[in-house]
Amino acid sequence: MKDGYPALRVGLDEDLLPLSVALRQRGVMHRIYEERGQQVLKVMDAGHVAPVAELYRAWRAGEVTIEIEQRERAPAAAAPATWRGAPVTLVLLALSAAGFLLVYFNAPVSWLALLTFNPFTLQQGQIEFLPQGHQYWRLVTPAFLHFGWLHIVFNSLWLWELGARVERVMGSVNMLGLFTAIALVSNSAQYLFGGAAIFGGMSGVVYGLLGFSWVAGALQPRWGLQPRPAIMLFMVGWLVICVVGVVEVLGFGAIANAAHVGGLLSGAVLGALFGGLSRISKA
C-alpha cells in the first residue's frame, strides 16, 4: 500500500501548522515530515493532491485566511525531530562511550592499541610506537577514545547538538561520510603536527561539524544549519584558548589542537562544497 502522495515540498522555515489544522478540519488525512532539507506534505488520497496544492497557493497569496488559537501551537513547539532522525549520530555517541569505558576501566593495553592512530606496545614501562601499515581504520578510530569525564561529556553534548541537526537535514549517508572525512583529516593533522602519540576524542569531528554548519548554513539558509553567533563565539574562543596553551597551563592536560583546527577547516571546506553544489543545482 502506498504510504501517501506528495502534495507539497516547502522550506523548513515555513510554518505549516495552520494549513495542517485546516486540512484536519476538512477531513484530509495527511502527514508532514522533513526530507533533505525540506518539509514534505503527503496526503493519503491521490484525489487530494491538487486541492491541497491549490489551498496552499491561495493561503500564501492571501486569498484564504486560516486562523487557529494560540494554544494549538503547543504541539508544533514540542515536536522537534527525535532521536529516530539521527541514527548515525547515536551510533557515534555509543562508540565514543565505549571508547571512554575502555580507558576508564583500564582495559588491556592490546585493546586500546587497536584504536590508536599508531599501534603501540609497552616495553619495560615505555611506550613503543609501531608503523600504521595498512591498518586504515586507525585513521578514524582515535575519535572514539576519550580520557576523562569532562572530555566525553563535552564532546557528546556538542556531537548531539551539531551532528543530529546536520543528519536530520543532510541524511544519514551524508552524515556518515562527513564524519569519516572529518575524522580522517583531523586525526591525520594531529599526527602530522604532533607526531606519534596516544591522542583521541570526538572534538575534531565536533569542530568539523561546526565549520560545516556555519559555511553550509550561510550558503543555503533554508537548511537552517547555521549555529547562533553566541555558539560560534564560544567554540572559536575555546579553540583559541586551547591553541595559546591556557588550558594546558591550568592543568587540564595536553590538547589536540591540530585535530581541532584540521577538523574545523575540513568541515568548512565540505560545507562550502555541499552548500555551493546545492545553490548551483537550484539555480
Order of alpha helices (4+ residues) and beta strands (2+ residues): beta-alpha-beta-beta-alpha-alpha-alpha-alpha-beta-beta-alpha-alpha-alpha-alpha-alpha-alpha-alpha
